[in-house]
Amino acid sequence: MRKVARLAVLLVLLGIFTRIGEASREQAAPELRVILRSTFETVAPSAPFDFIVQVFEQEPGAWAPPHLHSSAAHLMVLEGEFTNIPIVDGQKMAPETYRAGDTIVEPAWAVHEAGNLGTVPMRYLSPRLQPKDAPVTIPVPIESSRPGAPTQRTVHRASTEVINVSGPVDLHETWWEFAPGARAGAHFHPGLELGIVTDGELTLTSAMGTTMVRAGESFVNGVGEIHTISNATNERARLITTHLVASGRPLTFIIE
């Protein structure tokens, strides 16, 4: 009886230590977190069109004078403050200020001027579904609210041609941070993915092979393309992904 009792105690202790070890491993798993995320409902233009994603930076005081665009923009402020002034029938409306995480939709052909009236540099993400051969930006002959102000600069840009998408779509924008060793396991999306590494270096593995993607570089994953993304370095890395999927469909299907 004593041997049976000792064996039972040992089995209980073994189970406890096993659970503690599993919990410790889970707690120690490298972190993969979402910094910012947004989703927009929109309508794709007639195919073929260009899927363009840009990250703009404006120093304090930088300003874009009155202009319009031939396609809608779905902006997400990443850092700092973004101030927009709509212009309707030649009249400037009240300024609207947006902060990190806020989103703005600039309708096609809507006149406005915008910039950074804050005290720190500002960055924002600007994806567009751009009709072929149409100009992206058109200046408007209206006096700027800040004549002579410095202009913005493009810090990241990626694009790809879309030939098989039409009608209502969801545009998903996510800014990720990968701790050293963090990994997004095998998965795929039912729509096109366009990714830009903003900081550090990531490893992308798919049926096309394994690629190191460094800050400022981009990649495209096609519909249904199974892939993994990981950070094999000792530094944190950041990644912006934009996904274009049919309206109402799930964004991600997990394989592992």
N, C-alpha and C positions, 0 to 999 in steps of 0.2 A: 504493500500500500504506500509506504514511504517513497519508494522509487517512482511509483505512478504519480504521486503528488508533486515530487520534485520535477518530473518531466512536464507536468501540466504548468508549473510555475515558469519553467524555462521557455516553454512555448509561448506563454503570455508575454514574458519579457521580450522574446524575440519579435513578436508581433508589434509590441510598443516601439522597440528600437527601429524596426523596419519602417513604421509610419513616420517616426521622427526623421529618419534619413530621407524619406521621400519628400516630406514637408520642407526639409532644409534644401534639397535640390531644387524644389519648385521656387522657394524664396530666392535662391541664388541665380535663377535663370536670368540671363541678360535681358535688359528692358527694351521693348519695342513700344513706343508710345506715339499717340497722335498729338501734335502740337495744336493744329487748327484743322477744321473740316467744314465743308459747306456743300450743298447740293442745289442745283438750279434746274428748273424745268424750262425747256426751250424747244424750238423747232429747227431742225436742220435745213439748210438751204438745198437747192437742187444739186445733186451730185453731178460731176465731181466738185469738191470744195476742199479748201485747206483748213486743217485743224492746227491752229497756231497758239502756242502758250509762251508768254513772256513774263519775266519779272523785271519791274522797273524800280529804280532807286531815285529818290529826290533828296538832296540836301535841304536843310532848313532854308526857307525862302524861295526854293525852286518853284517854277510855275509854268504850266502849259497854257498859252493864250487861247482865245476862243477858236473852237474847231468842232468838227463832227466826224463820225465814222460811218462807213458803208455797211457795217455789221454790228450786231449787239455785242457788248463786252460784259462778262460776268466776273466782276472784280472781287478779290478778297484781300483785305489789308493784312499784311504779315507783321509789320513793325511800324511804330510811330503813328502819325495822324495824317489822314488824307482829307482835304477840303475840296468840295465840288460846288460850283456855282452854275446851276441850270440857266439857260438863256432861252426865253420863250417870246417869240415875235419881236426879237431885238431887245427885250427887256431882261435885265439881270435879276434873278430871283435871290432869295436869302441864301447865304452860304450854308452848306450842310457838311458837318465834320464827322468822319468815321475813324474808328480806332482798331487796333489789332484784333482780328477775328470778325470784324464787321464786314458785310458784303454789300455790293452796289451793282445794280444792273444799269448799264448805259445803253438805252435803246438805239438801234440803227437810226442815223440821220438826226439824232437829237443834238442840238448845239449846247456846248458847255465850255467852261474853263475850269482848271483844277490844279492843285499843287499842295505843297507842304508849308503850312503856316505854323507848324510846331517848332520846337527847339532842338529836336534830335532828328537824325536821318530817318526817312520813311521808305518802306518797300511795299509793293503790292503786286499781286498775281493777276494776270490779265489773259484768260483764254478767249479765243474767238473762233467761230465757224465762219470762215471768210470765203465769200464767193470768188471763183476764179476771175482774174483780170480786173477786179474792182479795187480801187484805191482804198487803203486802210484808213488813212487820216486825210481830211480835207480842211485846210485853214479857212476861217470865216473872217471877213473884213469888219470886225467889231473891235473897238479899242480894248486892250487888255486891262484888267484890274491891277496888274503889277508889271507895267512896261519895263523892259530891261532886266527882268529877273532871269537868273540862270535856268536852264532847261533840265529835264530829267534825262537819265541814261538807262539803257537796257543792260542789265547785268546777266540775265540768262534768257535764252530763246531756243525753242524747239518747235518743229512743225512736221506734219506728214499729210499726204494727200488721202482724202477719204472718197471712195468710189461706190460704196454699197450701203450707205446709210441715208435714210430719208424720214420725214415726218417727225412726230414728237419724240424727244430724247431727254434723258437726264444727264446733266453734266456734273460729275463728282470731282471735287477738289480736296486734296488732303496733303498736309505737310507733316511728315513723319520724322521721328528721331530714333536712330538705332544706336544703342549702347555698344561698346566693344563686345563682339561675340553674338549680338542679337541677330535673329534670323526670322524671316517670314517664310513658313513652310510651303510646300508645293500647293499651288492653287491656280485657278484661271478665272477670267472674266468673260461675260457674254457680250463684251463690247471692246472697243479699242482703248488701249492704255498708252499714255505718253508720260514718260517720267524724266525729271531733271534732278540731278544731284546738286544740292546747293552748298553742302559742306562735307568735307571728308571724302571717303571712297567706299563704294559698295561693290559686291560681287553678284552679278546676275547670271543665273543658270537656267537654260531652257533647251528645247530640242535643237536650237541653233548652236549650242555650246556654252562655254563659260566666258564671261566678259567682265573686266574690271572697269567700272564706271566712276570717273573722278569728278570732283566739283566743277561745275560748268558744262559737263557732258550730259547727254540725254540718251534715251532708248525708247523703242516702240515695242509693245507686245500686241500681237494680233488677237482677233476674236478666238477664244478657246485655247490659246497657247499656254500650256502648263509651264510654270516657272517658279523659281525661288529667288529671294533676295536676302543677302546676308552681309554683315560687317565683320570682315576677317582682320581688321586692324585694331590698334590699341587706342584709337581716338573715336569720339562720337561722330556719327555721320547723319546728315539730314537729306531728305528726299521729298520732292513734290511730285505727286501723281495726279493726273487728270484722266478721267474715264468718260467715255462717250458710249452710253448704252440706251437701248430702246426704253421708252418711258415705262416705269413700273417694274422693270425686271430687277432681280437681285444683282448686287454689284459683284459679289465674289462667291466662288464655289471652292471649298476646301478639299484637297486631295489627301493630305496627311494631317 
